[in-house]
Amino acid sequence: MSEEKEIPKTSPEEQKINLELKKAQASKLKAEAKKIKTESEILLNQKKKQAVDIEKVKVELDKQKIVLKKEELSLAQNEIEFKLKQIQLDDKLDFVNRKEASDERNFLYRFNDKVSKDTVKHCMETLTEWHRLDPECAIEIIFSSPGGSIIDGFELFDFLQDLRNKGHHLTTGTLGYAASMAGVLLQAGDIRWVGQQAWIMIHRAAFGAWGKTYEIEDEVKFIQRIEERILAIFTSRSNLTKNKIKRNWDRKDWWISADEALTMNLADEIRAKMPEHSSS
């Protein structure tokens, strides 16, 4: 039989030291495990904090999106308001342009009715307003009238001469026709014109006379004086004589064309000519 190898025996002190060493190693392992656990908890907390931070960022982004959306809506609203103001401005500008282009703003009066107390009053009120707004403005009156009241017509005639004396340049014209008293009023302007297709008609004064013989005779004398006034106006503004006028208006209406009016110097010019007529 072989000899058995003897195992060296450890002393109690060595055993105690080894035990203490093993305990120290175990404590070290526990400490390392605890450290790892703590680090794991720290990492977990960091992840949670990162998740919270991410949520905060998302919330902030959502807030910014909302703010941006509000700004976009505000910008769109401002754009709409700007367009509305632009439309209003365009409307106001169009209104101003239309007003500036109107007959009234250009001191053009269209006398398109019979000569009466009301029409004469309206015309005089309008022209008086223009005179006060601009004491030196040029005024134009276009007649398209069958005539009417002689006395009211003479009131307007004198009013127009007063405007001329105050410095207004007065242009009178006719489109359609200027008949009877309107034909007399046509002569009130510094410049008189007729449309190519317009007519001037003059005739003797007419009044209704009723009553006793002497009352009718007085009325006839007054009418004769009125006719002399009319003759004086026509002869002073034309190359016609009183006799020629009397021959042509006696017992009839004397219709005068535009070309005839120009020849007789009852008008200074003819307007609204057809291009074909002018070229021929």
Secondary structure as UniProt FT lines:
FT   HELIX           12..101
FT   TURN            103..107
FT   STRAND          108..111
FT   HELIX           117..133
FT   TURN            135..136
FT   STRAND          139..145
FT   HELIX           150..165
FT   TURN            166..167
FT   STRAND          170..179
FT   HELIX           181..186
FT   TURN            187..188
FT   STRAND          191..195
FT   TURN            196..197
FT   STRAND          199..202
FT   HELIX           213..236
FT   HELIX           242..249
FT   TURN            250..251
FT   STRAND          254..257
FT   HELIX           258..263
FT   TURN            264..265
FT   STRAND          269..271
FT   HELIX           275..279
//
